[in-house]
Amino acid sequence: MKIRSEIRHMDKMQNKTGQNTAGKPIALPGLVFLCASFLVLMLAPHASADVKGAYYMYNLSNMTGAIPYSWAGLSVDKNRNEVYVIYKNDIEIFNDNGMKIYSFGDDEQLTGVIYDIAVDRDGSIFLLQVEGDAYSVMRCNYRGEPVSQIKFKNFPPEFSKIFPNRIIYRDGNLYLADLMGTKKVAVTDTNGIFRDGYDINALFGLDEIDGKPGRDKEIAGFSVDQDGNMLFTVPTIFRAFTLSPDGKVRSFGEAGNIPGKFSVVAGIASDDMGNLYVVDTLKSVVMVFDNNFNFISEFGYRGDQPGNLIAPRSIVVNNTNIYVSQSRKRGVSVYRIVQN
């Protein structure tokens, strides 16, 4: 396995000023754009919430500058304040200052296409791989070295045919989401033993909306908040959904081009206060809603300035930082949440 960087654990010695106690300065990319970045924030005139919006800070970078990803996959390790980028079958890890500190992915035991990644509280890494017509989940150590393949057990017949394209870890559970095929989510423990399952098509009543079969309605965004609520976006019906662990469904959204309305929605995430962040790929914005689905603000907007976005897709939130991937080699933009 190629180790492209050996500074991951040196990073823990870094202090808030950007200086490493070992004497090596670590760059804080993009801080020169901090003042101008407030121009990408638009507030709803009557919004009342714990959060106002967000401002641009920088792009994820290595020692040579911003990395030109296009539509990279994103995952977050909140316990260690690290962000994982999945791109061209490599996994690259960044600290909370946006600097690349480690990467892996070319181990000979990792023979499939890496679809997604999840990290548990102990630092174990779960890689969702697809090879041919089969999927697998490989447990790796904190360095990305394969340890064992998860063997899934006790799946009921109605969940035995799922083919997940997303994996998320939350509070001892692995969420395996099949968003394209069966539209089901299986929840297991970290040893692969089935705990619960959700038929998204049935719970959301997708067959009953617009008179078209639910299988034809793409689910684009998926995440799990700190309380175990699952978050989804369904762009073809201009809707976002939340699904509680006990099966309670809530939804919001309507079509439109004005702030707060949906055009072609994609990624969805939440912060620790329960606010929701919804990506709109066509409008090139991230919309912010409170936990009652009231629109608060939006930021980004199509353009060539550092704080702008071009066809954004994936989003994750880590503490007060928001990470958004986009197209045209624009990389991953990092924004800071503005609180009241």
GUKEBA-889427 format. One record per residue: residue in three letters; x, y, z of N, C-alpha, C in turn. Coordinates in steps of 0.2 Angstrom, whole numbers, padded with zeros to 4 digits, always signed. Atoms other than C-alpha are relative to their C-alpha. Layout:
N
ALAXYZXYZXYZ
...
This chain:
340
MET+0004-0006+0000+0000+0000+0000+0004+0006+0000
LYS-0004-0006+0000+0007+0017-0004-0003+0005+0005
ILE+0002-0005-0005+0007+0029+0010+0003+0007-0003
ARG-0002-0007+0003+0007+0047+0002+0002+0005+0005
SER-0001-0005-0006+0008+0056+0019+0001-0003+0006
GLU-0001+0003-0007+0015+0052+0036-0001+0005+0005
ILE+0001-0006-0005+0009+0068+0045-0006+0000+0004
ARG+0007+0000-0003-0008+0062+0051+0000+0001+0007
HIS+0000+0000-0007-0004+0060+0069+0005+0006+0002
MET-0004-0006-0002+0009+0075+0069-0006+0005+0000
ASP+0005-0005+0000-0007+0085+0065-0003+0001+0007
LYS+0003-0001-0006-0014+0082+0082+0004+0004+0005
MET-0005-0004-0004+0001+0092+0089-0002+0008-0002
GLN+0001-0006+0003-0005+0107+0079-0005+0004+0005
ASN+0005-0004-0004-0013+0122+0088-0004+0005-0004
LYS+0005-0004+0004-0026+0135+0083+0003+0005-0004
THR-0003-0005+0004-0014+0147+0076+0003-0002-0007
GLY-0003+0003+0006-0008+0135+0062+0007-0002+0001
GLN-0007+0002-0001+0009+0132+0070+0000-0007+0003
ASN-0001+0007-0003+0015+0114+0074+0005+0000+0005
THR-0004+0000-0005+0023+0111+0090+0007-0003-0001
ALA-0006+0003+0002+0036+0101+0081+0004+0005-0004
GLY-0003-0006+0003+0041+0118+0073-0001+0001-0008
LYS+0001+0000+0008+0034+0115+0055-0007+0004-0001
PRO+0006-0003+0001+0021+0128+0050-0005-0004-0005
ILE+0005+0003+0004+0005+0122+0042-0004+0005-0003
ALA+0004-0005+0003-0004+0132+0030-0007+0000+0001
LEU+0008-0001-0001-0022+0139+0033-0002+0002-0007
PRO+0002-0002+0006-0028+0139+0015-0006+0004-0001
GLY+0006-0004+0002-0039+0152+0008-0002+0006+0005
LEU+0003-0005-0004-0040+0164+0023+0000+0007-0003
VAL+0000-0006+0003-0036+0178+0012-0007+0002-0003
PHE+0007-0001+0003-0054+0176+0005-0005+0001+0006
LEU+0005+0000-0005-0062+0177+0022-0005+0006+0000
CYS+0004-0006+0000-0068+0195+0021-0005+0000-0005
ALA+0005+0000+0006-0075+0194+0004-0005-0005+0000
SER+0005+0005+0001-0084+0178+0007-0007+0001+0003
PHE+0006-0002-0002-0098+0186+0016-0005+0002-0006
LEU+0004-0002+0006-0104+0191-0001-0004-0006-0003
VAL+0003+0006+0002-0110+0173-0004-0006-0002+0004
LEU+0006+0001-0005-0123+0174+0010-0006+0004-0001
MET+0006-0003+0001-0141+0178+0008-0005-0002+0006
LEU+0005+0002-0005-0153+0179+0023-0007+0001-0002
ALA+0007-0001+0001-0171+0176+0023-0002+0006+0005
PRO+0002-0006-0004-0179+0192+0030-0003-0001+0006
HIS+0003+0001-0007-0189+0185+0044+0002-0007+0003
ALA-0002+0007-0003-0179+0169+0048+0002+0002+0007
SER-0002+0000-0007-0177+0166+0067+0003-0007+0002
ALA-0003+0006-0001-0165+0152+0071+0007+0001+0004
ASP-0006+0000-0003-0149+0147+0080+0006+0002-0005
VAL-0005-0001+0006-0140+0149+0063-0002+0005-0005
LYS+0001-0005+0005-0139+0163+0051+0001-0002-0007
GLY-0002+0002+0007-0130+0155+0036+0007-0002+0001
ALA-0007+0003+0000-0112+0152+0032+0004+0005-0005
TYR-0004-0004+0005-0097+0161+0024+0006-0005-0002
TYR-0005+0004+0003-0083+0154+0013+0007+0001+0004
MET-0007-0001-0003-0066+0150+0021+0006-0002-0005
TYR-0006+0002+0004-0055+0140+0009-0003-0007-0004
ASN+0001+0007+0003-0055+0124-0002+0005-0005+0003
LEU-0005+0006-0002-0047+0107+0003+0006+0000-0004
SER-0006-0001+0003-0029+0108-0001+0005-0005+0002
ASN-0006+0004-0002-0012+0099-0001+0005+0006+0001
MET-0006-0005-0001+0005+0108+0001+0001+0004-0006
THR-0001-0004+0006+0004+0114-0017-0006+0004-0002
GLY+0005-0005+0001-0013+0122-0016-0007-0004+0000
ALA+0007+0003+0000-0032+0118-0018+0000-0006-0005
ILE+0000+0007+0004-0035+0100-0025-0006+0001-0005
PRO+0006-0001+0005-0046+0101-0041-0004-0007-0001
TYR+0005+0005+0001-0059+0087-0038-0006+0002-0004
SER+0006-0001+0003-0074+0085-0048-0005-0005+0003
TRP+0006+0004-0003-0090+0079-0038+0003-0006+0004
ALA-0003+0005-0005-0079+0070-0025-0006-0002+0005
GLY+0004+0002-0006-0088+0059-0012+0003+0003+0007
LEU-0002-0002-0006-0087+0065+0006-0003-0004+0006
SER+0002+0003-0006-0088+0058+0023+0004+0004+0006
VAL-0003-0004-0005-0084+0065+0040+0001-0005+0007
ASP-0001+0003-0007-0076+0059+0057+0000+0005+0005
LYS+0001-0006-0005-0083+0071+0070+0004-0001+0006
ASN-0004+0001-0006-0073+0063+0084+0007+0002-0001
ARG-0006-0002+0001-0057+0067+0076+0001+0007-0004
ASN+0000-0006+0004-0062+0083+0066+0004-0001-0006
GLU-0003+0001+0006-0057+0075+0050-0005-0002-0005
VAL+0005+0001+0006-0065+0074+0033+0003-0004-0005
TYR-0003+0005+0005-0063+0060+0020-0003+0002-0006
VAL+0002-0001+0007-0064+0063+0002+0001-0007-0004
ILE-0001+0006+0004-0067+0048-0010+0000+0002-0007
TYR-0001-0002+0007-0060+0051-0027+0004-0005-0004
LYS-0004+0005+0004-0055+0039-0041+0003-0006+0004
ASN-0002+0006-0004-0054+0025-0029+0006+0001+0005
ASP-0005-0002-0005-0042+0034-0017-0004+0003+0006
ILE+0003-0003-0006-0047+0040+0001+0005+0005+0002
GLU-0005-0005-0002-0039+0056+0006-0003+0004+0006
ILE+0002-0002-0007-0040+0063+0024+0003+0007+0001
PHE-0002-0007-0001-0040+0081+0029-0002+0002+0007
ASN+0002-0002-0007-0039+0090+0046-0005+0006-0001
ASP+0006-0005+0000-0051+0104+0051+0003+0006-0002
ASN-0003-0006+0004-0039+0117+0043+0000-0001-0007
GLY+0001+0001+0007-0043+0109+0026+0007-0002-0003
MET-0006+0002+0003-0025+0102+0024+0000-0008+0000
LYS-0001+0008+0001-0022+0084+0017+0005-0002+0005
ILE-0005+0002-0004-0014+0074+0030+0002-0008-0001
TYR-0001+0007+0001-0015+0056+0024-0004-0003-0006
SER+0005+0003+0005-0022+0045+0010+0002-0008+0000
PHE-0001+0008+0001-0024+0026+0006-0005-0002-0005
GLY+0005+0003+0005-0034+0015-0006+0003-0005-0005
ASP-0003+0005+0005-0022+0005-0016+0003-0006+0002
ASP-0002+0007-0003-0020-0010-0005-0003-0005-0005
GLU+0002+0005+0004-0021-0026-0015-0006-0004+0002
GLN+0007+0003-0002-0035-0032-0004-0006+0004-0001
LEU+0006-0004+0002-0046-0018-0009-0001-0001-0008
THR+0001+0001+0007-0051-0025-0026-0005+0003-0003
GLY+0006-0003+0003-0067-0017-0029+0000+0008-0001
VAL+0001-0008+0001-0073+0001-0033-0003+0002+0007
ILE+0002-0003-0007-0074+0011-0017-0006+0005-0001
TYR+0006-0004+0000-0092+0018-0016+0000+0005+0005
ASP+0001-0005-0006-0092+0026+0001+0004-0003+0006
ILE-0004+0002-0006-0084+0026+0018-0003+0003+0006
ALA+0003-0002-0006-0089+0027+0036+0006-0001+0006
VAL-0005+0001-0005-0078+0029+0052-0004+0000+0007
ASP+0003+0001-0007-0083+0023+0070+0003+0004+0005
ARG-0003-0004-0005-0079+0031+0086+0007-0002+0002
ASP-0007+0002-0002-0064+0021+0089+0005+0001-0006
GLY-0005-0002+0005-0056+0026+0072+0000-0006-0005
SER+0000+0005+0006-0060+0010+0062-0004+0002-0006
ILE+0002-0003+0006-0064+0013+0044-0004-0006-0003
PHE+0004+0005+0004-0078+0004+0034-0001+0002-0007
LEU+0000-0002+0007-0076+0004+0016-0005-0004-0004
LEU+0005+0003+0004-0091+0000+0005+0003-0001-0007
GLN-0002+0001+0007-0085-0008-0011-0004-0004-0004
VAL+0004+0004+0005-0093-0015-0027+0005-0003-0005
GLU-0004+0004+0005-0085-0028-0038-0005-0005-0004
GLY+0005+0003+0004-0096-0034-0052-0007+0001+0002
ASP+0007+0000-0002-0113-0039-0046+0000-0001+0007
ALA+0000+0001-0007-0108-0040-0028+0003+0006+0004
TYR-0002-0005-0004-0105-0028-0014+0003-0003+0006
SER-0003+0002-0006-0094-0029+0002+0002+0006+0004
VAL-0002-0006-0004-0089-0019+0017+0006-0003+0004
MET-0006+0002-0002-0071-0020+0022+0001+0004+0007
ARG-0002-0004-0006-0066-0015+0040+0007+0001+0000
CYS-0007-0002+0001-0049-0006+0040+0002+0003+0007
ASN-0002-0004-0006-0039+0001+0054+0001+0007-0002
TYR+0000-0008+0001-0036+0020+0056+0005+0002-0006
ARG-0005-0002+0005-0022+0019+0043-0003-0002-0007
GLY+0003+0003+0006-0034+0011+0030+0003-0006-0002
GLU-0002+0007+0001-0026-0006+0031-0005-0005+0001
PRO+0006+0005+0000-0039-0020+0028+0002-0004+0006
VAL+0000+0005-0006-0043-0030+0044-0004-0006-0001
SER+0005+0006+0001-0058-0041+0040-0006+0003-0004
GLN+0006-0002+0004-0073-0041+0028-0006-0002+0005
ILE+0006+0001-0004-0089-0039+0037-0005-0005-0003
LYS+0005+0005+0002-0101-0054+0036-0007+0002+0002
PHE+0007-0002-0002-0119-0048+0036-0004-0006+0002
LYS+0004+0005-0003-0131-0059+0046-0007+0002+0002
ASN+0007-0001-0002-0149-0061+0050-0004+0005-0004
PHE+0004-0004+0004-0156-0051+0036-0006-0003-0002
PRO+0006+0003+0002-0174-0054+0033-0001+0000-0008
PRO+0000+0001+0008-0179-0060+0015-0002+0007-0003
GLU+0001-0006+0003-0186-0042+0011+0006+0005-0001
PHE-0006-0005+0000-0169-0034+0014+0006-0004-0003
SER-0006+0004+0002-0158-0048+0007+0003+0002-0007
LYS-0002-0002+0007-0157-0041-0010+0002+0007-0001
ILE-0002-0007+0001-0152-0023-0006+0007+0000-0003
PHE-0007-0001+0003-0137-0017-0016+0002+0008+0002
PRO-0001-0007-0003-0131-0001-0005+0005+0003-0004
ASN-0005-0004+0003-0122+0013-0013+0002+0006+0005
ARG-0002-0005-0005-0120+0023+0003+0000-0004+0007
ILE-0001+0003-0007-0114+0018+0021+0002+0006+0004
ILE-0001-0005-0005-0115+0029+0036+0001-0003+0007
TYR-0001+0003-0007-0109+0025+0054-0004+0006+0005
ARG+0002-0005-0005-0119+0033+0069-0002-0004+0006
ASP+0001+0002-0006-0119+0028+0087-0001-0008+0000
GLY+0000+0008+0000-0114+0009+0085-0004-0003-0006
ASN+0004+0003+0006-0125+0007+0069+0004+0001-0007
LEU-0002-0001+0007-0120+0005+0051-0007+0000-0004
TYR+0006-0001+0004-0133+0012+0039+0002-0002-0007
LEU-0001+0002+0007-0133+0003+0022-0006+0002-0004
ALA+0005-0003+0003-0143+0013+0010+0000-0002-0008
ASP+0001+0002+0007-0149+0006-0007-0004+0006-0003
LEU+0004-0006+0002-0155+0023-0015-0002-0001-0007
MET+0001+0000+0007-0155+0017-0033-0004-0006-0002
GLY+0003+0006+0001-0162-0001-0033-0007-0001+0004
THR+0006+0002-0005-0174-0007-0019-0002+0006+0003
LYS+0002-0006-0004-0174+0010-0011-0002-0002+0007
LYS+0001+0002-0007-0172+0002+0006+0007+0001+0004
VAL-0006-0001-0004-0160+0005+0021+0000-0005+0005
ALA-0001+0005-0005-0153-0009+0032+0004+0003+0005
VAL-0004-0002-0006-0146-0005+0049+0003-0006+0003
THR-0004+0006-0003-0133-0017+0056+0004+0003+0006
ASP-0006-0002-0005-0121-0017+0071+0006+0000-0004
THR-0006+0000+0003-0103-0015+0067+0003-0007-0002
ASN-0002+0007+0002-0101-0034+0065-0005-0003-0005
GLY+0005+0002+0005-0115-0034+0052-0006-0004+0001
ILE+0006+0003-0002-0129-0041+0062-0006+0004-0001
PHE+0006-0004+0001-0146-0035+0056-0003+0003+0006
ARG+0004-0003-0006-0155-0023+0068-0006+0003-0002
ASP+0006-0003+0002-0168-0014+0058+0000+0001-0008
GLY+0001-0001+0007-0174-0010+0040-0005+0005-0001
TYR+0005-0005+0002-0184+0003+0031-0001+0000-0007
ASP+0002+0000+0007-0193+0002+0015-0002+0007-0002
ILE+0001-0007+0001-0191+0020+0009-0006+0001-0005
ASN+0005-0001+0005-0202+0018-0006-0007+0000+0003
ALA+0007+0001-0003-0217+0012+0005-0001+0006+0005
LEU+0001-0005-0005-0214+0024+0019-0001+0007-0002
PHE+0001-0007+0003-0213+0040+0008-0006+0000-0004
GLY+0005+0000+0005-0227+0034-0003+0002+0002-0007
LEU-0002-0002+0006-0217+0037-0018-0004-0002-0006
ASP+0005+0003+0006-0229+0026-0029-0006+0005-0001
GLU+0006-0004+0001-0243+0038-0025+0001+0007-0002
ILE-0002-0007+0002-0234+0054-0030+0001+0001-0007
ASP-0001-0001+0007-0236+0061-0047-0002-0006-0005
GLY+0003+0005+0004-0244+0045-0053+0005-0004-0004
LYS-0005+0004+0003-0227+0037-0057+0003-0005+0005
PRO-0003+0005-0004-0219+0022-0050+0006+0003+0004
GLY-0005-0003-0004-0208+0025-0035+0007-0002-0002
ARG-0006+0002+0002-0194+0015-0043+0003+0005-0005
ASP-0002-0005+0005-0193+0029-0056+0002+0007+0003
LYS-0002-0006-0003-0190+0043-0043+0007-0001+0004
GLU-0007+0001-0003-0172+0045-0039+0001+0003+0007
ILE-0002-0002-0007-0166+0047-0021+0008+0003-0001
ALA-0006-0003+0002-0151+0059-0023+0004+0001+0007
GLY-0004-0002-0006-0146+0064-0005-0002-0005+0006
PHE+0001+0005-0006-0144+0053+0011+0005+0002+0005
SER-0004+0000-0006-0137+0056+0028-0004-0002+0006
VAL+0003+0002-0006-0140+0052+0046+0002+0005+0005
ASP-0002-0006-0005-0141+0066+0060+0002-0003+0006
GLN-0002+0002-0006-0135+0065+0077-0005-0004+0005
ASP+0005+0003-0004-0151+0058+0084-0003-0006-0004
GLY+0002+0006+0004-0152+0044+0071-0006+0001-0005
ASN+0005-0001+0005-0165+0052+0060+0004+0000-0007
MET-0002+0001+0007-0162+0048+0041-0002+0006-0004
LEU+0002-0006+0004-0162+0063+0029+0001-0002-0008
PHE+0000+0002+0007-0166+0061+0010-0002+0006-0004
THR+0003-0004+0005-0169+0071-0005-0002-0004-0006
VAL+0002+0003+0006-0179+0066-0020-0001+0006-0005
PRO+0001-0006+0004-0176+0079-0034-0005+0000-0005
THR+0005+0000+0005-0189+0073-0046-0007+0002+0002
ILE+0007-0003-0003-0203+0078-0034+0001+0006+0004
PHE-0001-0006-0003-0194+0093-0027-0001-0001+0008
ARG+0002+0001-0007-0195+0086-0009+0007-0003+0004
ALA-0004+0003-0005-0184+0082+0006-0004-0003+0005
PHE+0003+0003-0005-0188+0070+0019+0004-0002+0006
THR-0004+0003-0006-0183+0065+0037-0004-0006+0002
LEU+0003+0006-0003-0186+0048+0044+0003-0002+0006
SER-0002+0001-0006-0185+0045+0062+0001-0008+0001
PRO-0001+0007-0002-0179+0028+0070-0006-0004+0001
ASP+0006+0003-0001-0197+0024+0074-0004+0000-0006
GLY+0004+0001+0006-0203+0026+0056-0004+0007-0001
LYS+0004-0006+0001-0210+0044+0058+0003+0004-0006
VAL-0002-0003+0006-0209+0053+0041-0003+0007+0000
ARG+0002-0007+0001-0209+0072+0038+0003+0002-0006
SER-0002-0002+0006-0206+0081+0022-0001+0008-0001
PHE+0000-0008+0002-0203+0099+0015+0002+0001-0007
GLY-0003-0002+0006-0199+0107-0001-0006+0001-0006
GLU+0005-0001+0006-0208+0114-0017+0005+0003-0006
ALA-0004-0002+0005-0202+0118-0034+0000+0008-0001
GLY+0000-0007+0002-0196+0135-0039+0007+0003+0000
ASN-0007-0002+0001-0181+0146-0043+0002+0006+0005
ILE-0002-0005-0005-0182+0159-0029+0003-0003+0006
PRO-0004+0003-0005-0172+0157-0013-0005-0004+0005
GLY+0003+0005-0004-0178+0142-0002-0004-0005-0004
LYS+0004+0005+0004-0187+0133-0017+0005-0005-0003
PHE-0004+0005+0003-0180+0117-0025+0000+0000-0007
SER-0001+0001+0008-0174+0115-0043+0002-0007-0001
VAL-0002+0007+0000-0163+0100-0043+0004-0001+0006
VAL-0004+0001-0006-0158+0095-0026+0004-0006+0000
ALA-0005+0006-0001-0144+0083-0021+0001-0001+0007
GLY-0002+0002-0007-0135+0081-0005-0004+0004+0006
ILE+0003-0002-0006-0142+0084+0012+0004-0001+0006
ALA-0004+0001-0006-0134+0086+0029-0003+0004+0006
SER+0003-0004-0006-0138+0093+0047+0006+0001+0004
ASP-0005-0002-0005-0128+0102+0060-0002-0003+0007
ASP+0002+0003-0007-0128+0098+0079-0006+0004+0003
MET+0006-0004-0003-0142+0111+0082-0006-0003-0004
GLY+0005+0003+0003-0153+0101+0070-0002+0004-0007
ASN+0002-0004+0007-0153+0114+0055+0002-0005-0005
LEU-0001+0004+0006-0153+0106+0038+0003+0004-0006
TYR-0004-0003+0006-0142+0110+0023-0002-0004-0006
VAL+0002+0004+0006-0149+0105+0006+0004+0003-0006
VAL-0004-0002+0006-0138+0106-0010-0005+0001-0006
ASP+0004+0000+0006-0147+0112-0026+0006+0001-0006
THR-0005+0000+0005-0136+0107-0041-0001+0005-0005
LEU+0002-0004+0006-0145+0117-0054+0001+0008+0002
LYS+0000-0006-0002-0146+0133-0044+0007+0002+0003
SER-0007-0001-0003-0128+0131-0037+0000+0003+0007
VAL+0000-0003-0007-0132+0135-0019-0001-0006+0005
VAL+0002+0004-0006-0134+0127-0002-0005+0004+0004
MET+0005-0003-0003-0150+0131+0006+0000-0002+0008
VAL+0000+0001-0007-0151+0132+0025-0007+0000+0003
PHE+0006+0000-0003-0167+0127+0035+0001-0002+0007
ASP+0000+0002-0007-0171+0126+0053-0003-0007+0001
ASN+0002+0006-0001-0177+0110+0061-0008-0001+0000
ASN+0007+0000+0001-0195+0115+0058-0001+0001-0008
PHE+0000-0001+0007-0191+0117+0039-0001+0007-0002
ASN+0001-0007+0002-0192+0136+0039+0007+0002-0003
PHE-0006-0002+0004-0180+0143+0026+0004+0006+0004
ILE-0004-0005-0004-0166+0153+0034+0005+0004-0005
SER-0005-0003+0005-0153+0157+0020+0002-0004-0005
GLU-0004+0004+0004-0143+0151+0006+0006+0003-0002
PHE-0007-0003+0002-0125+0153+0000+0003-0004-0006
GLY-0003+0003+0005-0114+0149-0014-0001+0004-0007
TYR+0002-0003+0006-0121+0154-0031+0005-0001-0005
ARG-0005+0002+0006-0114+0150-0048+0004+0006-0002
GLY-0005-0005+0001-0098+0160-0052+0007-0003+0000
ASP-0007+0002+0000-0080+0160-0053+0004+0002+0006
GLN-0003-0002-0006-0076+0168-0037+0002-0006+0005
PRO-0002+0006-0004-0068+0157-0023-0006-0002+0004
GLY+0005+0002-0004-0084+0157-0013-0006-0003-0003
ASN+0005+0003+0004-0095+0152-0027+0000-0007-0001
LEU+0001+0007+0001-0101+0135-0032-0002-0001-0007
ILE+0002+0002+0007-0102+0126-0049-0003-0007+0001
ALA+0003+0006+0000-0115+0112-0049+0002-0004+0006
PRO-0001+0004-0006-0113+0106-0031-0004-0006+0001
ARG+0004+0006-0001-0118+0089-0026+0000-0003+0007
SER+0000+0003-0006-0112+0081-0010+0002+0005+0006
ILE-0001-0005-0005-0111+0090+0007+0000-0004+0007
VAL+0000+0003-0007-0106+0085+0025+0001+0006+0005
VAL-0001-0005-0005-0106+0095+0041+0004-0003+0006
ASN-0004+0002-0006-0092+0094+0055+0000+0005+0004
ASN+0000-0005-0005-0095+0104+0070-0003+0007-0004
THR+0002-0006+0003-0095+0122+0063+0002+0001-0008
ASN-0002+0000+0007-0088+0118+0046-0005-0004-0005
ILE+0004+0003+0005-0098+0114+0030+0005-0002-0006
TYR-0004+0002+0005-0090+0104+0016-0004-0001-0006
VAL+0004+0001+0006-0097+0105-0002+0004-0002-0006
SER-0003+0002+0006-0091+0095-0017-0003+0003-0006
GLN+0003-0003+0006-0094+0102-0035+0004-0002-0006
SER-0003+0002+0006-0090+0100-0053+0005+0004-0003
ARG-0005-0004+0004-0078+0107-0066+0007+0001+0004
LYS-0006+0000-0004-0063+0103-0055+0001+0006+0005
ARG+0000-0005-0005-0068+0116-0042+0001-0002+0007
GLY-0002+0003-0007-0064+0104-0028-0005+0000+0005
VAL+0005+0000-0006-0072+0104-0011+0001+0007+0004
SER+0001-0006-0003-0077+0121-0004-0002-0001+0008
VAL+0002+0000-0007-0077+0124+0015-0003+0007+0003
TYR+0004-0006-0003-0089+0136+0024+0000-0001+0007
ARG+0001+0000-0007-0091+0141+0042-0007+0002+0001
ILE+0007-0001-0002-0108+0141+0050+0000+0007+0004
VAL+0001-0007-0004-0113+0159+0056-0006-0001+0005
GLN+0005+0000-0005-0123+0158+0072-0003+0006+0003
ASN+0002-0006-0003-0134+0170+0080+0003+0002+0007
